[in-house]
Amino acid sequence: MTYLTVSIEPLPPVVVGDAVTLKCNFKTDGKMREIVWYRVTDGGTIKQKIFTFDAMFSTNFSHMENYRKREDLVYQSTVRLPEVRISDNGPYECHVGIYDRATREKVVLASGNIFLNVMAPPTSISVIAADTPAPFSRYQAQNFTLVCVVSGGKPAPLVYFKRDGEPIEATPLPEPPAAAGSWAPRNLLHRDLDDTKVPKSLAAADGDAGGGRPPNTAEPPRGLAAERGPATEAIPETVVSREFPRWVHVAEPIYYFRHTHAPVSDGTVEARATLTWTLNPQIDNEALFSCEVKHPALSMPMQSEVTLVAPKGPKITMTPTRARVGDTVRILVQGFQNEVFPEPLFTWTRVGSRLLDGSAEHAGKELVLERVPAELNGSMYRCTAQNPLGSTDTHTRLIVFENPNIPRGTEDSNGSVTGHRSFRLVLALTLTVILELT
């Protein structure tokens, strides 16, 4: 009776770009009929033929090696993949058919299979801050989250965080929190419990008899600055917030770590790791955080770094540099004296009054004043740039020059020219009177 045994040599995981040889060994005492290699896809429902050798129509044995061992023939069929790709990942089968020794009309079949595991190193890594841009809070502690995004890898990488070069011991957080306050590491104190930021001028005013306040008027809460009149508001050059009240602790923070990964259509995995803790601007400002990745396809860890930095010294430009009545003026924050992370939140206000469009403030890096009137000459604008690490105020003054193309008094408070029609009417009447006199 004819016998046939088939086996495929096992392979360790391979890396994208490697050359791979699949080897199918089979032993038989019969005469070979055919060899067929298949790549199996869609969970085994589809088999794609990648190589065929038919002994009836071919005399080419270059792909095989045979050895005489007693009366048995030992064969080896190989398939070479010169540069494997992620799409080559999956099972492969080697099917062998030989003629039965008793009758040429009967074919004995056997097969072997192997799973080719193709790995891919991560192609990109980045660290971002969640929920930004966000304001700076001097009176209340707030949670802060760093997100490390790793893309292009297979299998999912091992992701971890370091602070100032030292690994961070974090508490695993398997499920996302329902609300930040429900799982905060510390109880956050109400800002009314802090009185370190009451302006001295207000504290002195509270001590004055009567204080000029009408009866039954509620006083502002402790720790909150009351609204001041524009005439008394000081105009500092630049103010960087560096002082913090008593809720700030110097103890080491408690870190919370969460790791998730999701498959991508190209066969790779996107991994996301989050690190959350209660931010302490006093000790976290200028702290270096790094996200590092270990992967079996990498010879050394891959990393991305960010330094938490409060904004300082915004660089403001104004165009046109010489604004005239009726021009559209753009005031833009072009950068800072330092590298700022996370991205700041920008707020524009006009000192002592509302903005040209009537709003109290404007959010964004750029403030646009359309068709500026002469009344805005000398107006002061404040840009507040803030992130969870700190806040800074910078002021700029708008100088509006006369426009020779617009006569005086012809623009309204919104900068629109309204006097042209009446000016032309007066001119026409004057010409009519002159013509009648002549």
C-alpha positions as CSV (number, residue, x, y, z in Angstrom):
1,M,0.0,0.0,0.0
2,T,1.3,3.5,-0.9
3,Y,1.9,5.9,1.9
4,L,2.4,9.7,2.0
5,T,3.4,12.1,4.9
6,V,3.5,15.9,4.5
7,S,4.9,18.5,6.9
8,I,5.8,22.2,6.6
9,E,8.8,23.4,8.5
10,P,7.8,25.9,11.2
11,L,8.8,29.5,11.0
12,P,9.4,32.1,13.7
13,P,7.6,35.5,13.3
14,V,9.1,37.5,10.5
15,V,9.3,41.3,10.0
16,V,7.9,43.2,7.0
17,G,10.5,43.4,4.3
18,D,12.2,40.1,5.1
19,A,12.7,37.4,2.6
20,V,10.9,34.2,3.6
21,T,11.0,30.7,2.3
22,L,8.2,28.2,3.0
23,K,9.4,24.6,3.0
24,C,7.1,21.6,2.5
25,N,8.6,18.2,3.2
26,F,6.9,15.0,2.2
27,K,7.9,11.4,2.1
28,T,6.4,8.7,0.0
29,D,7.1,5.4,-1.7
30,G,5.0,6.2,-4.7
31,K,5.3,8.4,-7.8
32,M,4.5,12.1,-7.5
33,R,1.5,13.5,-9.2
34,E,1.3,17.2,-8.2
35,I,2.2,19.8,-5.6
36,V,-0.1,22.8,-5.0
37,W,0.5,25.7,-2.5
38,Y,-2.4,27.7,-1.3
39,R,-2.8,30.9,0.7
40,V,-5.9,30.7,2.9
41,T,-8.0,33.8,3.4
42,D,-11.3,34.9,4.9
43,G,-11.1,32.4,7.8
44,G,-10.5,29.4,5.5
45,T,-13.4,30.0,3.2
46,I,-11.1,31.1,0.3
47,K,-8.0,29.4,-0.9
48,Q,-5.8,31.3,-3.4
49,K,-3.5,29.1,-5.5
50,I,0.1,30.5,-5.4
51,F,2.1,27.7,-6.9
52,T,1.4,24.5,-8.8
53,F,3.7,21.7,-10.0
54,D,2.1,19.1,-12.2
55,A,4.3,16.0,-13.0
56,M,2.3,15.1,-16.1
57,F,3.1,18.3,-17.9
58,S,6.4,19.4,-16.4
59,T,9.9,17.9,-16.2
60,N,11.3,20.8,-14.2
61,F,12.4,19.7,-10.8
62,S,14.5,22.7,-10.0
63,H,12.2,23.7,-7.1
64,M,12.5,20.3,-5.4
65,E,15.2,18.3,-3.9
66,N,14.9,14.5,-3.7
67,Y,17.0,12.0,-1.8
68,R,17.1,8.2,-2.1
69,K,16.5,6.6,1.2
70,R,16.0,2.8,1.0
71,E,13.0,2.6,-1.2
72,D,11.5,5.9,-0.1
73,L,11.6,9.3,-1.8
74,V,12.0,12.4,0.3
75,Y,11.0,15.6,-1.4
76,Q,11.1,19.3,-0.4
77,S,9.1,21.9,-2.2
78,T,9.8,25.5,-1.5
79,V,8.0,28.8,-2.1
80,R,10.0,32.0,-1.6
81,L,8.5,35.4,-0.7
82,P,11.2,37.9,-1.4
83,E,9.8,40.8,0.6
84,V,6.9,39.9,2.9
85,R,4.1,42.5,3.5
86,I,1.4,42.7,6.1
87,S,-1.0,41.3,3.6
88,D,1.1,38.1,3.4
89,N,0.2,37.4,7.0
90,G,-2.0,34.3,7.5
91,P,-2.2,30.5,6.9
92,Y,-0.6,28.6,4.0
93,E,-1.2,25.0,2.9
94,C,0.9,22.6,0.9
95,H,-1.1,19.8,-0.9
96,V,0.7,16.8,-2.4
97,G,-0.7,14.1,-4.6
98,I,1.0,10.8,-5.5
99,Y,-0.1,7.8,-7.6
100,D,-1.0,4.7,-5.8
101,R,1.5,1.9,-6.4
102,A,-1.3,-0.6,-7.0
103,T,-3.1,1.4,-9.7
104,R,-2.1,4.5,-11.7
105,E,-5.7,5.6,-11.7
106,K,-5.8,6.3,-8.0
107,V,-4.2,9.3,-6.4
108,V,-3.3,9.6,-2.7
109,L,-3.6,13.1,-1.3
110,A,-2.1,14.7,1.9
111,S,-1.5,18.2,3.1
112,G,0.3,20.3,5.6
113,N,-0.2,23.8,6.9
114,I,1.6,26.7,8.5
115,F,0.7,30.2,9.8
116,L,3.0,32.9,8.6
117,N,3.1,35.6,11.3
118,V,4.3,38.9,9.8
119,M,5.2,41.6,12.2
120,A,5.5,45.3,11.5
121,P,7.3,47.9,13.7
122,P,5.3,51.0,14.6
123,T,5.7,53.8,12.1
124,S,4.7,56.8,14.2
125,I,4.4,57.8,17.8
126,S,3.1,61.1,19.2
127,V,2.1,62.6,22.6
128,I,-0.9,64.9,22.8
129,A,-2.8,66.5,25.6
130,A,-6.4,65.5,26.0
131,D,-9.2,68.1,26.2
132,T,-7.1,71.0,25.1
133,P,-6.9,73.9,24.7
134,A,-8.1,74.4,28.3
135,P,-8.0,77.3,30.7
136,F,-5.7,77.7,33.7
137,S,-7.3,77.4,37.0
138,R,-5.6,79.1,39.9
139,Y,-8.3,78.3,42.5
140,Q,-9.2,74.7,41.8
141,A,-7.2,71.6,41.1
142,Q,-7.8,69.9,37.8
143,N,-7.0,66.5,36.2
144,F,-4.6,66.4,33.3
145,T,-4.3,63.6,30.7
146,L,-1.5,62.8,28.3
147,V,-2.4,60.6,25.3
148,C,0.3,58.5,23.5
149,V,-0.8,57.4,20.0
150,V,1.3,54.6,18.4
151,S,0.3,53.7,14.8
152,G,1.5,51.2,12.2
153,G,2.6,48.3,14.4
154,K,1.7,44.6,14.5
155,P,1.2,43.2,17.0
156,A,0.1,45.8,19.5
157,P,3.2,47.3,21.2
158,L,4.0,47.7,24.9
159,V,3.6,51.4,25.8
160,Y,4.7,53.1,29.0
161,F,5.5,56.6,30.3
162,K,8.5,58.2,31.9
163,R,8.9,61.5,33.8
164,D,12.3,63.2,33.6
165,G,13.8,59.9,32.4
166,E,12.3,57.8,35.2
167,P,9.6,55.2,34.7
168,I,6.2,56.2,36.1
169,E,4.5,53.8,38.5
170,A,0.8,54.2,37.6
171,T,-2.4,52.6,38.8
172,P,-4.1,50.7,35.9
173,L,-7.4,52.1,34.8
174,P,-9.2,49.4,32.8
175,E,-12.3,51.4,32.0
176,P,-12.7,55.1,31.1
177,P,-14.0,57.2,33.9
178,A,-17.7,58.2,33.8
179,A,-16.8,61.7,35.1
180,A,-13.4,63.2,36.0
181,G,-14.6,64.2,39.4
182,S,-15.8,60.7,40.3
183,W,-12.3,59.2,40.2
184,A,-10.0,62.1,40.9
185,P,-7.0,61.2,43.1
186,R,-7.7,64.0,45.6
187,N,-10.7,66.0,46.8
188,L,-10.7,69.3,45.0
189,L,-11.1,72.3,47.3
190,H,-13.6,75.0,46.5
191,R,-11.9,78.2,45.5
192,D,-13.8,80.2,48.2
193,L,-11.6,78.4,50.8
194,D,-8.6,80.2,49.4
195,D,-7.9,83.8,50.3
196,T,-4.4,84.2,49.1
197,K,-5.4,86.0,45.9
198,V,-7.7,88.7,47.2
199,P,-6.2,92.0,45.7
200,K,-5.0,94.3,48.4
201,S,-6.9,97.2,46.9
202,L,-10.1,95.2,47.3
203,A,-9.2,94.1,50.8
204,A,-8.7,97.7,51.8
205,A,-11.9,98.8,50.2
206,D,-13.8,96.2,52.2
207,G,-12.5,97.9,55.4
208,D,-13.8,101.3,54.4
209,A,-16.9,102.5,56.3
210,G,-19.9,102.3,54.0
211,G,-17.7,101.5,51.0
212,G,-20.0,103.5,48.7
213,R,-22.1,100.4,48.2
214,P,-25.9,100.6,48.1
215,P,-27.7,98.6,50.8
216,N,-28.6,94.9,50.3
217,T,-25.8,94.5,47.7
218,A,-24.0,91.1,47.9
219,E,-20.3,91.3,48.4
220,P,-18.1,89.4,46.0
221,P,-17.0,86.0,47.3
222,R,-13.6,85.8,49.1
223,G,-10.8,85.0,46.7
224,L,-12.7,86.4,43.7
225,A,-11.8,89.7,42.2
226,A,-14.8,92.0,41.8
227,E,-15.3,93.8,38.5
228,R,-13.4,97.0,38.4
229,G,-14.2,100.2,36.5
230,P,-12.1,100.8,33.4
231,A,-10.7,104.0,34.8
232,T,-8.9,102.3,37.6
233,E,-7.6,99.3,35.6
234,A,-3.8,99.1,35.5
235,I,-2.1,98.1,32.2
236,P,0.9,95.9,33.0
237,E,3.4,94.9,30.3
238,T,3.2,91.1,30.7
239,V,1.9,89.1,33.6
240,V,2.8,85.5,34.0
241,S,0.8,83.6,36.7
242,R,3.3,81.9,39.0
243,E,1.7,82.0,42.4
244,F,-0.7,79.4,43.6
245,P,-3.0,79.0,46.7
246,R,-2.9,76.6,49.5
247,W,-4.6,73.7,47.7
248,V,-1.4,72.9,45.8
249,H,0.5,70.0,47.3
250,V,4.2,69.2,46.9
251,A,3.6,65.4,47.3
252,E,4.2,63.0,44.4
253,P,1.0,62.8,42.3
254,I,-1.0,59.6,41.8
255,Y,-0.9,58.5,38.2
256,Y,-3.6,56.5,36.4
257,F,-2.8,54.6,33.3
258,R,-5.0,53.1,30.6
259,H,-4.1,51.2,27.5
260,T,-6.3,50.4,24.5
261,H,-5.7,49.2,21.0
262,A,-7.9,49.0,17.9
263,P,-7.3,47.1,14.6
264,V,-6.8,49.1,11.4
265,S,-7.9,48.1,7.9
266,D,-4.3,47.5,6.7
267,G,-3.8,44.8,9.3
268,T,-1.9,46.9,11.8
269,V,-2.9,48.1,15.2
270,E,-3.3,51.6,16.6
271,A,-2.4,51.7,20.3
272,R,-3.5,54.5,22.7
273,A,-2.1,54.9,26.2
274,T,-3.3,57.6,28.6
275,L,-1.7,58.9,31.7
276,T,-3.9,61.0,34.1
277,W,-3.1,62.8,37.3
278,T,-4.0,65.9,39.3
279,L,-2.0,68.6,37.8
280,N,0.3,70.6,40.1
281,P,1.6,73.7,38.2
282,Q,4.3,74.3,40.7
283,I,6.1,71.0,40.2
284,D,4.7,70.0,36.8
285,N,5.7,73.1,34.9
286,E,8.8,72.3,32.7
287,A,8.5,68.6,33.6
288,L,9.6,66.3,30.8
289,F,7.3,63.4,29.9
290,S,8.1,60.7,27.4
291,C,6.1,57.9,25.9
292,E,8.2,54.8,25.1
293,V,7.3,51.8,23.0
294,K,8.7,48.3,23.0
295,H,8.0,46.0,20.1
296,P,9.4,42.7,18.9
297,A,10.1,44.2,15.5
298,L,12.2,47.0,17.0
299,S,15.8,46.6,18.0
300,M,15.5,49.5,20.5
301,P,12.6,51.4,22.1
302,M,10.8,54.1,20.2
303,Q,9.9,57.3,22.0
304,S,8.3,60.7,21.8
305,E,8.8,63.5,24.4
306,V,6.9,66.6,25.5
307,T,7.7,69.2,28.1
308,L,4.9,70.8,30.0
309,V,5.4,74.5,29.8
310,A,3.2,77.5,30.6
311,P,2.9,80.3,28.0
312,K,5.3,83.2,28.4
313,G,5.9,86.3,26.4
314,P,3.5,86.1,23.4
315,K,4.8,87.7,20.2
316,I,2.1,90.0,18.8
317,T,2.0,91.5,15.3
318,M,-0.4,94.0,13.9
319,T,-1.2,94.5,10.3
320,P,-1.2,97.0,8.7
321,T,1.6,98.5,10.8
322,R,0.2,101.9,10.2
323,A,-3.5,101.6,10.5
324,R,-5.7,104.3,9.0
325,V,-9.4,105.1,9.5
326,G,-11.5,102.5,7.6
327,D,-8.7,99.9,7.5
328,T,-9.3,96.3,8.6
329,V,-6.8,95.7,11.4
330,R,-5.5,92.2,12.3
331,I,-3.8,91.5,15.6
332,L,-2.1,88.1,15.7
333,V,-0.2,86.0,18.2
334,Q,2.7,84.6,16.2
335,G,4.4,82.6,18.9
336,F,6.0,82.8,22.4
337,Q,9.4,83.3,23.9
338,N,9.4,79.6,24.8
339,E,8.0,76.3,23.5
340,V,4.5,75.9,25.0
341,F,2.7,72.7,25.7
342,P,-0.1,72.0,25.7
343,E,-1.6,74.3,23.1
344,P,-2.8,77.6,24.8
345,L,-6.2,79.1,24.8
346,F,-6.3,82.7,23.5
347,T,-8.8,85.3,24.6
348,W,-8.9,88.9,23.4
349,T,-10.5,91.8,25.4
350,R,-10.5,95.6,25.1
351,V,-9.4,97.4,28.2
352,G,-12.1,99.5,29.6
353,S,-14.7,98.8,26.9
354,R,-16.2,96.2,24.6
355,L,-14.8,95.1,21.3
356,L,-15.7,96.8,18.1
357,D,-18.4,94.3,17.3
358,G,-20.0,94.8,20.8
359,S,-18.8,91.5,22.3
360,A,-17.0,91.4,25.6
361,E,-14.3,89.0,24.4
362,H,-13.0,87.1,21.4
363,A,-11.5,83.6,21.3
364,G,-8.7,82.7,19.0
365,K,-5.1,83.6,18.0
366,E,-6.2,86.5,15.8
367,L,-8.4,89.5,16.5
368,V,-9.9,91.2,13.5
369,L,-11.2,94.8,13.7
370,E,-13.0,95.7,10.5
371,R,-13.2,99.3,9.2
372,V,-11.7,100.8,12.3
373,P,-13.1,104.3,13.2
374,A,-11.1,107.2,14.5
375,E,-12.6,106.6,18.0
376,L,-10.4,103.5,18.4
377,N,-7.2,105.6,18.3
378,G,-5.3,104.8,21.5
379,S,-7.5,101.9,22.5
380,M,-5.8,99.1,24.4
381,Y,-6.3,95.4,23.8
382,R,-5.4,92.5,26.1
383,C,-4.5,89.0,24.9
384,T,-4.7,86.3,27.6
385,A,-2.9,83.1,26.7
386,Q,-3.4,80.3,29.1
387,N,-3.0,76.5,29.4
388,P,-3.3,74.3,32.5
389,L,0.2,75.2,33.5
390,G,-0.2,79.0,33.7
391,S,-1.5,82.2,32.1
392,T,0.0,85.3,30.7
393,D,-1.5,88.7,29.7
394,T,0.0,90.9,27.0
395,H,-1.3,94.3,25.9
396,T,-1.0,96.2,22.6
397,R,-2.2,99.7,21.8
398,L,-3.9,100.6,18.5
399,I,-2.9,103.9,16.9
400,V,-5.3,105.0,14.1
401,F,-4.1,107.6,11.6
402,E,-6.2,109.8,9.5
403,N,-7.2,108.6,6.1
404,P,-7.0,111.3,3.4
405,N,-9.6,109.4,1.3
406,I,-12.2,109.8,4.1
407,P,-13.0,113.3,5.3
408,R,-13.2,113.9,9.0
409,G,-16.5,113.1,10.7
410,T,-17.8,110.9,7.9
411,E,-17.3,107.5,9.7
412,D,-19.7,106.2,12.3
413,S,-18.7,104.4,15.5
414,N,-18.5,101.1,13.5
415,G,-16.0,102.6,11.0
416,S,-18.5,102.8,8.2
417,V,-18.5,105.9,6.0
418,T,-21.9,107.6,6.3
419,G,-21.2,111.2,5.4
420,H,-20.5,110.9,1.7
421,R,-24.2,111.1,0.6
422,S,-24.8,114.2,2.7
423,F,-21.5,115.7,1.6
424,R,-22.5,115.3,-2.1
425,L,-25.9,116.8,-1.4
426,V,-24.4,119.9,0.2
427,L,-22.0,120.2,-2.7
428,A,-24.8,120.0,-5.2
429,L,-26.9,122.6,-3.5
430,T,-23.9,124.9,-3.3
431,L,-23.3,124.5,-7.0
432,T,-27.0,125.2,-7.7
433,V,-26.9,128.5,-5.8
434,I,-23.7,129.6,-7.6
435,L,-25.3,128.9,-11.0
436,E,-28.4,130.9,-10.0
437,L,-26.4,133.9,-8.9
438,T,-24.5,133.9,-12.2
